[in-house]
Structure formats: C-alpha cells, structure tokens
Amino acid sequence: MPSKALYNGAGSWCDLELRVGARGSATSIPQKWRSRFMLRTVGFLMQLAVLALLPMLIVWQLMFGFRLILMPMLTLVGIVVFTTGQWLREGNSR
C-alpha cells in the first residue's frame, strides 16, 4: 500500500496510508479532510479569480470605458469575494 504525505494545514505534514477501493478511490481518507481540502481549493480559486479579474477590469475601463460608479462597486465585490476565499482557506482549519 502506497504511503502518501498530506499537508494538514497546521504547518506540518502527516503520513497517510491510502487504501485503494474497488473503484480506484482512496477509502481511508476521512470525509472531514476531503471537505477541508475542497473548501481550501474553492477559497484559492475565489482568490485567484479576484486577483486575475480586477486588473482586467481596470484595463477594460481604460480601453473601452463604462460608468465610473461601477469601479468602486466592483472593487467592493472583489474585496468581499477575496475575504470569503481567505475565510474558506484559513478560517475553517481550526
């Protein structure tokens, strides 16, 4: 049985023995670890989207223009999405 290292989010790595089930899935990983990994991944993707889209928004404004009130509104939306992504990544690890 292969042994894999898994990052536990608390600054250390733990060894985890994986057992492959009939369908080829790892059966010994607890459900709470899988859901934490999913939440961290979703949080990371949310932050990545904000960090990619806000500069593109600035370029769009400079090149094509749109109503100026949209810039602060979309910046606030970006802050909320980024903060939610940060909460998903680190807030649930405790």
N, CA, C and O atoms as CSV, one atom per row, in Angstrom:
chain,resi,resn,atom,element,x,y,z
A,1,MET,N,N,0.834,-1.177,0.000
A,1,MET,CA,C,0.000,0.000,0.000
A,1,MET,C,C,0.876,1.236,0.000
A,1,MET,O,O,1.762,1.369,0.844
A,2,PRO,N,N,0.641,2.139,-0.931
A,2,PRO,CA,C,1.478,3.323,-1.002
A,2,PRO,C,C,1.197,4.272,0.149
A,2,PRO,O,O,0.054,4.426,0.580
A,3,SER,N,N,2.240,4.896,0.635
A,3,SER,CA,C,2.102,5.879,1.693
A,3,SER,C,C,2.245,7.265,1.083
A,3,SER,O,O,3.203,7.535,0.359
A,4,LYS,N,N,1.314,8.123,1.371
A,4,LYS,CA,C,1.328,9.485,0.837
A,4,LYS,C,C,1.452,10.461,1.986
A,4,LYS,O,O,0.995,10.186,3.095
A,5,ALA,N,N,2.066,11.598,1.726
A,5,ALA,CA,C,2.135,12.663,2.720
A,5,ALA,C,C,1.000,13.639,2.452
A,5,ALA,O,O,0.706,13.959,1.300
A,6,LEU,N,N,0.373,14.103,3.499
A,6,LEU,CA,C,-0.747,15.015,3.382
A,6,LEU,C,C,-0.479,16.221,4.264
A,6,LEU,O,O,-0.144,16.074,5.439
A,7,TYR,N,N,-0.626,17.408,3.703
A,7,TYR,CA,C,-0.437,18.630,4.475
A,7,TYR,C,C,-1.685,18.861,5.302
A,7,TYR,O,O,-2.787,18.922,4.758
A,8,ASN,N,N,-1.524,18.991,6.615
A,8,ASN,CA,C,-2.694,19.104,7.485
A,8,ASN,C,C,-3.119,20.539,7.744
A,8,ASN,O,O,-4.081,20.749,8.483
A,9,GLY,N,N,-2.458,21.529,7.181
A,9,GLY,CA,C,-2.880,22.912,7.325
A,9,GLY,C,C,-2.384,23.583,8.587
A,9,GLY,O,O,-2.538,24.795,8.732
A,10,ALA,N,N,-1.792,22.836,9.505
A,10,ALA,CA,C,-1.296,23.419,10.753
A,10,ALA,C,C,0.220,23.571,10.715
A,10,ALA,O,O,0.858,23.689,11.760
A,11,GLY,N,N,0.790,23.570,9.533
A,11,GLY,CA,C,2.225,23.772,9.393
A,11,GLY,C,C,3.037,22.498,9.427
A,11,GLY,O,O,4.258,22.558,9.571
A,12,SER,N,N,2.395,21.335,9.297
A,12,SER,CA,C,3.151,20.085,9.310
A,12,SER,C,C,2.533,19.104,8.325
A,12,SER,O,O,1.401,19.271,7.872
A,13,TRP,N,N,3.298,18.095,8.014
A,13,TRP,CA,C,2.859,17.054,7.088
A,13,TRP,C,C,2.593,15.786,7.878
A,13,TRP,O,O,3.336,15.484,8.813
A,14,CYS,N,N,1.575,15.049,7.538
A,14,CYS,CA,C,1.336,13.765,8.186
A,14,CYS,C,C,1.338,12.679,7.125
A,14,CYS,O,O,0.908,12.884,5.990
A,15,ASP,N,N,1.830,11.529,7.525
A,15,ASP,CA,C,1.810,10.384,6.622
A,15,ASP,C,C,0.438,9.753,6.672
A,15,ASP,O,O,-0.155,9.602,7.740
A,16,LEU,N,N,-0.052,9.392,5.523
A,16,LEU,CA,C,-1.377,8.819,5.426
A,16,LEU,C,C,-1.288,7.607,4.520
A,16,LEU,O,O,-0.826,7.696,3.383
A,17,GLU,N,N,-1.725,6.501,5.026
A,17,GLU,CA,C,-1.725,5.290,4.224
A,17,GLU,C,C,-3.005,5.255,3.413
A,17,GLU,O,O,-4.097,5.392,3.966
A,18,LEU,N,N,-2.882,5.074,2.116
A,18,LEU,CA,C,-4.046,5.054,1.239
A,18,LEU,C,C,-4.388,3.620,0.865
A,18,LEU,O,O,-3.515,2.841,0.483
A,19,ARG,N,N,-5.639,3.288,0.977
A,19,ARG,CA,C,-6.117,2.002,0.509
A,19,ARG,C,C,-6.991,2.268,-0.700
A,19,ARG,O,O,-7.903,3.094,-0.646
A,20,VAL,N,N,-6.719,1.582,-1.772
A,20,VAL,CA,C,-7.486,1.790,-2.997
A,20,VAL,C,C,-8.659,0.828,-2.993
A,20,VAL,O,O,-8.485,-0.383,-2.857
A,21,GLY,N,N,-9.853,1.377,-3.144
A,21,GLY,CA,C,-11.069,0.566,-3.131
A,21,GLY,C,C,-11.317,-0.078,-4.480
A,21,GLY,O,O,-10.461,-0.058,-5.364
A,22,ALA,N,N,-12.492,-0.645,-4.622
A,22,ALA,CA,C,-12.840,-1.361,-5.843
A,22,ALA,C,C,-12.905,-0.439,-7.050
A,22,ALA,O,O,-12.604,-0.856,-8.169
A,23,ARG,N,N,-13.295,0.802,-6.831
A,23,ARG,CA,C,-13.412,1.747,-7.947
A,23,ARG,C,C,-12.158,2.597,-8.118
A,23,ARG,O,O,-12.149,3.515,-8.939
A,24,GLY,N,N,-11.120,2.318,-7.374
A,24,GLY,CA,C,-9.880,3.061,-7.524
A,24,GLY,C,C,-9.820,4.334,-6.709
A,24,GLY,O,O,-8.977,5.191,-6.974
A,25,SER,N,N,-10.694,4.484,-5.719
A,25,SER,CA,C,-10.676,5.688,-4.900
A,25,SER,C,C,-10.002,5.407,-3.567
A,25,SER,O,O,-9.994,4.270,-3.097
A,26,ALA,N,N,-9.446,6.427,-2.970
A,26,ALA,CA,C,-8.817,6.271,-1.660
A,26,ALA,C,C,-9.921,6.171,-0.616
A,26,ALA,O,O,-10.743,7.078,-0.485
A,27,THR,N,N,-9.936,5.076,0.119
A,27,THR,CA,C,-11.031,4.846,1.056
A,27,THR,C,C,-10.685,5.195,2.484
A,27,THR,O,O,-11.581,5.248,3.326
A,28,SER,N,N,-9.416,5.436,2.798
A,28,SER,CA,C,-9.064,5.667,4.192
A,28,SER,C,C,-8.930,7.146,4.541
A,28,SER,O,O,-8.599,7.473,5.681
A,29,ILE,N,N,-9.176,8.040,3.601
A,29,ILE,CA,C,-9.116,9.472,3.894
A,29,ILE,C,C,-10.438,9.878,4.526
A,29,ILE,O,O,-11.488,9.703,3.908
A,30,PRO,N,N,-10.415,10.412,5.739
A,30,PRO,CA,C,-11.677,10.801,6.385
A,30,PRO,C,C,-12.401,11.872,5.589
A,30,PRO,O,O,-11.783,12.690,4.906
A,31,GLN,N,N,-13.726,11.851,5.692
A,31,GLN,CA,C,-14.555,12.797,4.942
A,31,GLN,C,C,-14.247,14.237,5.317
A,31,GLN,O,O,-14.263,15.109,4.448
A,32,LYS,N,N,-13.962,14.515,6.603
A,32,LYS,CA,C,-13.709,15.905,7.004
A,32,LYS,C,C,-12.439,16.439,6.357
A,32,LYS,O,O,-12.353,17.637,6.088
A,33,TRP,N,N,-11.435,15.574,6.097
A,33,TRP,CA,C,-10.227,16.044,5.413
A,33,TRP,C,C,-10.524,16.367,3.965
A,33,TRP,O,O,-10.002,17.338,3.418
A,34,ARG,N,N,-11.377,15.540,3.333
A,34,ARG,CA,C,-11.724,15.801,1.940
A,34,ARG,C,C,-12.506,17.101,1.826
A,34,ARG,O,O,-12.278,17.871,0.893
A,35,SER,N,N,-13.423,17.364,2.752
A,35,SER,CA,C,-14.200,18.594,2.671
A,35,SER,C,C,-13.324,19.810,2.986
A,35,SER,O,O,-13.519,20.872,2.394
A,36,ARG,N,N,-12.362,19.675,3.906
A,36,ARG,CA,C,-11.439,20.788,4.168
A,36,ARG,C,C,-10.605,21.091,2.934
A,36,ARG,O,O,-10.383,22.251,2.587
A,37,PHE,N,N,-10.148,20.033,2.277
A,37,PHE,CA,C,-9.363,20.235,1.055
A,37,PHE,C,C,-10.206,20.927,-0.005
A,37,PHE,O,O,-9.718,21.816,-0.702
A,38,MET,N,N,-11.467,20.526,-0.131
A,38,MET,CA,C,-12.349,21.147,-1.107
A,38,MET,C,C,-12.573,22.620,-0.772
A,38,MET,O,O,-12.540,23.466,-1.665
A,39,LEU,N,N,-12.805,22.938,0.518
A,39,LEU,CA,C,-13.014,24.330,0.906
A,39,LEU,C,C,-11.774,25.170,0.639
A,39,LEU,O,O,-11.881,26.303,0.171
A,40,ARG,N,N,-10.605,24.626,0.932
A,40,ARG,CA,C,-9.367,25.361,0.655
A,40,ARG,C,C,-9.178,25.576,-0.834
A,40,ARG,O,O,-8.719,26.636,-1.259
A,41,THR,N,N,-9.530,24.573,-1.630
A,41,THR,CA,C,-9.404,24.704,-3.077
A,41,THR,C,C,-10.376,25.745,-3.617
A,41,THR,O,O,-10.000,26.563,-4.457
A,42,VAL,N,N,-11.610,25.725,-3.148
A,42,VAL,CA,C,-12.604,26.716,-3.586
A,42,VAL,C,C,-12.169,28.117,-3.160
A,42,VAL,O,O,-12.290,29.066,-3.934
A,43,GLY,N,N,-11.662,28.250,-1.932
A,43,GLY,CA,C,-11.169,29.549,-1.468
A,43,GLY,C,C,-10.010,30.048,-2.313
A,43,GLY,O,O,-9.940,31.231,-2.648
A,44,PHE,N,N,-9.098,29.139,-2.657
A,44,PHE,CA,C,-7.968,29.523,-3.501
A,44,PHE,C,C,-8.449,29.986,-4.871
A,44,PHE,O,O,-7.964,30.991,-5.392
A,45,LEU,N,N,-9.394,29.262,-5.457
A,45,LEU,CA,C,-9.899,29.638,-6.778
A,45,LEU,C,C,-10.645,30.970,-6.735
A,45,LEU,O,O,-10.583,31.748,-7.688
A,46,MET,N,N,-11.352,31.236,-5.630
A,46,MET,CA,C,-12.018,32.535,-5.487
A,46,MET,C,C,-10.999,33.662,-5.438
A,46,MET,O,O,-11.175,34.692,-6.089
A,47,GLN,N,N,-9.927,33.468,-4.662
A,47,GLN,CA,C,-8.898,34.498,-4.572
A,47,GLN,C,C,-8.189,34.670,-5.905
A,47,GLN,O,O,-7.883,35.792,-6.308
A,48,LEU,N,N,-7.929,33.576,-6.583
A,48,LEU,CA,C,-7.267,33.652,-7.892
A,48,LEU,C,C,-8.131,34.415,-8.897
A,48,LEU,O,O,-7.625,35.214,-9.685
A,49,ALA,N,N,-9.433,34.160,-8.858
A,49,ALA,CA,C,-10.334,34.870,-9.777
A,49,ALA,C,C,-10.327,36.368,-9.516
A,49,ALA,O,O,-10.291,37.164,-10.455
A,50,VAL,N,N,-10.360,36.758,-8.242
A,50,VAL,CA,C,-10.347,38.187,-7.911
A,50,VAL,C,C,-9.032,38.820,-8.357
A,50,VAL,O,O,-9.025,39.896,-8.954
A,51,LEU,N,N,-7.926,38.151,-8.066
A,51,LEU,CA,C,-6.624,38.722,-8.425
A,51,LEU,C,C,-6.409,38.771,-9.937
A,51,LEU,O,O,-5.603,39.566,-10.419
A,52,ALA,N,N,-7.113,37.941,-10.678
A,52,ALA,CA,C,-6.993,37.974,-12.139
A,52,ALA,C,C,-7.980,38.963,-12.762
A,52,ALA,O,O,-7.648,39.640,-13.734
A,53,LEU,N,N,-9.188,39.048,-12.208
A,53,LEU,CA,C,-10.229,39.848,-12.847
A,53,LEU,C,C,-10.158,41.338,-12.523
A,53,LEU,O,O,-10.514,42.159,-13.369
A,54,LEU,N,N,-9.712,41.711,-11.333
A,54,LEU,CA,C,-9.665,43.143,-11.021
A,54,LEU,C,C,-8.681,43.915,-11.905
A,54,LEU,O,O,-9.036,45.001,-12.365
A,55,PRO,N,N,-7.474,43.424,-12.169
A,55,PRO,CA,C,-6.616,44.142,-13.126
A,55,PRO,C,C,-7.207,44.172,-14.540
A,55,PRO,O,O,-7.054,45.156,-15.263
A,56,MET,N,N,-7.882,43.085,-14.926
A,56,MET,CA,C,-8.526,43.080,-16.239
A,56,MET,C,C,-9.659,44.099,-16.290
A,56,MET,O,O,-9.917,44.690,-17.338
A,57,LEU,N,N,-10.330,44.305,-15.170
A,57,LEU,CA,C,-11.387,45.305,-15.079
A,57,LEU,C,C,-10.820,46.709,-15.284
A,57,LEU,O,O,-11.432,47.538,-15.957
A,58,ILE,N,N,-9.664,46.968,-14.709
A,58,ILE,CA,C,-9.023,48.281,-14.872
A,58,ILE,C,C,-8.649,48.510,-16.326
A,58,ILE,O,O,-8.868,49.595,-16.864
A,59,VAL,N,N,-8.088,47.493,-16.959
A,59,VAL,CA,C,-7.725,47.607,-18.377
A,59,VAL,C,C,-8.975,47.822,-19.219
A,59,VAL,O,O,-8.968,48.647,-20.133
A,60,TRP,N,N,-10.053,47.088,-18.925
A,60,TRP,CA,C,-11.306,47.262,-19.661
A,60,TRP,C,C,-11.823,48.699,-19.523
A,60,TRP,O,O,-12.280,49.296,-20.498
A,61,GLN,N,N,-11.748,49.246,-18.313
A,61,GLN,CA,C,-12.193,50.619,-18.087
A,61,GLN,C,C,-11.360,51.604,-18.902
A,61,GLN,O,O,-11.902,52.532,-19.502
A,62,LEU,N,N,-10.051,51.401,-18.923
A,62,LEU,CA,C,-9.184,52.333,-19.652
A,62,LEU,C,C,-9.357,52.213,-21.164
A,62,LEU,O,O,-9.290,53.215,-21.876
A,63,MET,N,N,-9.578,50.995,-21.658
A,63,MET,CA,C,-9.673,50.787,-23.102
A,63,MET,C,C,-11.062,51.144,-23.645
A,63,MET,O,O,-11.167,51.824,-24.666
A,64,PHE,N,N,-12.110,50.697,-22.983
A,64,PHE,CA,C,-13.454,50.821,-23.536
A,64,PHE,C,C,-14.353,51.741,-22.729
A,64,PHE,O,O,-15.271,52.351,-23.279
A,65,GLY,N,N,-14.103,51.845,-21.445
A,65,GLY,CA,C,-14.881,52.737,-20.588
A,65,GLY,C,C,-16.253,52.189,-20.243
A,65,GLY,O,O,-16.889,51.510,-21.050
A,66,PHE,N,N,-16.689,52.485,-19.064
A,66,PHE,CA,C,-18.049,52.232,-18.610
A,66,PHE,C,C,-18.323,53.191,-17.472
A,66,PHE,O,O,-17.437,53.954,-17.086
A,67,ARG,N,N,-19.511,53.173,-16.933
A,67,ARG,CA,C,-19.882,54.139,-15.896
A,67,ARG,C,C,-18.899,54.056,-14.738
A,67,ARG,O,O,-18.580,52.964,-14.268
A,68,LEU,N,N,-18.433,55.175,-14.290
A,68,LEU,CA,C,-17.382,55.240,-13.280
A,68,LEU,C,C,-17.822,54.688,-11.929
A,68,LEU,O,O,-16.981,54.219,-11.161
A,69,ILE,N,N,-19.111,54.730,-11.620
A,69,ILE,CA,C,-19.594,54.232,-10.337
A,69,ILE,C,C,-19.403,52.719,-10.218
A,69,ILE,O,O,-19.375,52.183,-9.110
A,70,LEU,N,N,-19.271,52.028,-11.355
A,70,LEU,CA,C,-19.084,50.581,-11.314
A,70,LEU,C,C,-17.726,50.184,-10.747
A,70,LEU,O,O,-17.589,49.104,-10.171
A,71,MET,N,N,-16.727,51.038,-10.903
A,71,MET,CA,C,-15.386,50.679,-10.410
A,71,MET,C,C,-15.368,50.469,-8.891
A,71,MET,O,O,-14.913,49.414,-8.448
A,72,PRO,N,N,-15.836,51.412,-8.075
A,72,PRO,CA,C,-15.817,51.136,-6.634
A,72,PRO,C,C,-16.761,50.016,-6.227
A,72,PRO,O,O,-16.470,49.271,-5.292
A,73,MET,N,N,-17.891,49.889,-6.919
A,73,MET,CA,C,-18.810,48.809,-6.584
A,73,MET,C,C,-18.178,47.446,-6.860
A,73,MET,O,O,-18.260,46.544,-6.026
A,74,LEU,N,N,-17.553,47.291,-8.017
A,74,LEU,CA,C,-16.915,46.020,-8.345
A,74,LEU,C,C,-15.682,45.768,-7.494
A,74,LEU,O,O,-15.341,44.614,-7.234
A,75,THR,N,N,-15.009,46.819,-7.058
A,75,THR,CA,C,-13.880,46.655,-6.139
A,75,THR,C,C,-14.368,46.129,-4.793
A,75,THR,O,O,-13.733,45.258,-4.198
A,76,LEU,N,N,-15.488,46.651,-4.314
A,76,LEU,CA,C,-16.055,46.152,-3.057
A,76,LEU,C,C,-16.506,44.696,-3.191
A,76,LEU,O,O,-16.328,43.899,-2.270
A,77,VAL,N,N,-17.089,44.355,-4.338
A,77,VAL,CA,C,-17.457,42.960,-4.582
A,77,VAL,C,C,-16.201,42.076,-4.580
A,77,VAL,O,O,-16.214,40.978,-4.023
A,78,GLY,N,N,-15.132,42.553,-5.198
A,78,GLY,CA,C,-13.874,41.813,-5.195
A,78,GLY,C,C,-13.313,41.632,-3.794
A,78,GLY,O,O,-12.778,40.571,-3.470
A,79,ILE,N,N,-13.431,42.657,-2.965
A,79,ILE,CA,C,-12.947,42.557,-1.580
A,79,ILE,C,C,-13.758,41.510,-0.813
A,79,ILE,O,O,-13.195,40.718,-0.057
A,80,VAL,N,N,-15.069,41.507,-1.008
A,80,VAL,CA,C,-15.917,40.528,-0.319
A,80,VAL,C,C,-15.593,39.111,-0.781
A,80,VAL,O,O,-15.488,38.201,0.042
A,81,VAL,N,N,-15.435,38.915,-2.087
A,81,VAL,CA,C,-15.114,37.585,-2.615
A,81,VAL,C,C,-13.740,37.134,-2.142
A,81,VAL,O,O,-13.568,35.976,-1.763
A,82,PHE,N,N,-12.762,38.030,-2.158
A,82,PHE,CA,C,-11.415,37.683,-1.709
A,82,PHE,C,C,-11.413,37.329,-0.224
A,82,PHE,O,O,-10.777,36.357,0.182
A,83,THR,N,N,-12.126,38.118,0.588
A,83,THR,CA,C,-12.190,37.852,2.020
A,83,THR,C,C,-12.896,36.531,2.301
A,83,THR,O,O,-12.486,35.785,3.191
A,84,THR,N,N,-13.946,36.239,1.554
A,84,THR,CA,C,-14.623,34.955,1.706
A,84,THR,C,C,-13.694,33.807,1.337
A,84,THR,O,O,-13.681,32.779,2.014
A,85,GLY,N,N,-12.923,33.970,0.279
A,85,GLY,CA,C,-11.938,32.950,-0.090
A,85,GLY,C,C,-10.888,32.765,0.986
A,85,GLY,O,O,-10.472,31.640,1.261
A,86,GLN,N,N,-10.458,33.848,1.593
A,86,GLN,CA,C,-9.481,33.757,2.690
A,86,GLN,C,C,-10.090,33.037,3.888
A,86,GLN,O,O,-9.421,32.230,4.533
A,87,TRP,N,N,-11.346,33.323,4.188
A,87,TRP,CA,C,-12.022,32.649,5.298
A,87,TRP,C,C,-12.151,31.156,5.023
A,87,TRP,O,O,-11.976,30.338,5.927
A,88,LEU,N,N,-12.458,30.800,3.772
A,88,LEU,CA,C,-12.575,29.388,3.433
A,88,LEU,C,C,-11.233,28.682,3.545
A,88,LEU,O,O,-11.167,27.528,3.968
A,89,ARG,N,N,-10.171,29.370,3.169
A,89,ARG,CA,C,-8.859,28.730,3.198
A,89,ARG,C,C,-8.295,28.589,4.597
A,89,ARG,O,O,-7.715,27.551,4.916
A,90,GLU,N,N,-8.446,29.598,5.444
A,90,GLU,CA,C,-7.802,29.556,6.743
A,90,GLU,C,C,-8.768,29.543,7.923
A,90,GLU,O,O,-8.407,29.067,8.999
A,91,GLY,N,N,-9.965,30.044,7.753
A,91,GLY,CA,C,-10.894,30.140,8.861
A,91,GLY,C,C,-11.417,28.807,9.345
A,91,GLY,O,O,-11.722,28.666,10.529
A,92,ASN,N,N,-11.531,27.836,8.479
A,92,ASN,CA,C,-12.089,26.542,8.854
A,92,ASN,C,C,-11.035,25.533,9.253
A,92,ASN,O,O,-11.381,24.392,9.562
A,93,SER,N,N,-9.772,25.897,9.260
A,93,SER,CA,C,-8.726,24.932,9.575
A,93,SER,C,C,-8.560,24.724,11.066
A,93,SER,O,O,-7.813,23.838,11.480
A,94,ARG,N,N,-9.238,25.517,11.886
A,94,ARG,CA,C,-9.094,25.381,13.340
A,94,ARG,C,C,-10.124,24.452,13.905
A,94,ARG,O,O,-10.150,24.222,15.113
